[in-house]
């Protein structure tokens, strides 16, 4: 049962974390999956079926843009995601909200 609740808590942070990774540079889907896993110490281990709907939604909301790369050598073209100015602003607002929520949880759990 713990896994169910853990999944729900993580879900609330995913949009913000994906945006955070895109502040550094453009990235493709699998790259985002691997960085989320590595930088979180295996806390956020997403499957493609979880990540891509997030990326599509963020793109629809104008928070990220996508661009296809050119095929190089034997590498196929990849779809890269980049954060927009609106995405930066919203990510900052999300993080402020997250900090308030975390503070409230800490206060209630003490």
Residue, then its C-alpha position, 0 to 999 in steps of 0.5 A: x500500500x505504501x507504493x500507492x501513496x508514494x506514487x501519488x506524492x511524486x506525481x505532484x512534483x513531476x512537472x516542476x522537476x521536468x521543467x527544472x531539468x530543462x533549465x540547463x539545456x535542451x533534452x530528449x525524453x530518454x535523457x530526461x528519464x535518466x537524469x531524473x533517476x540519477x539526480x534523484x538517487x533513484x527516487x524518480x524512476x519514470x517510464x516513457x509512458x509517464x514522461x511523455x504525457x507530461x511533456x505533451x501537456x507542458x508543450x500544450x501549455x506553452x511551458x516547453x517547445x519541441x524540435x527535431x534534431x537532424x540525423x547524424x551518422x547512424x543516430x536517428x533524429x531525436x525530439x528535443x524539448x526546451x523550456x520557454x520563458x513562460x515555463x521558467x516563470x511557472x517553474x519558479x511559481x511551482x517551486x514556491x508553492x512546493x516549498x509552502x506545501x513542504x513547510x505545511x506538511x512538516x509543521x503538521x507532522x511534527 
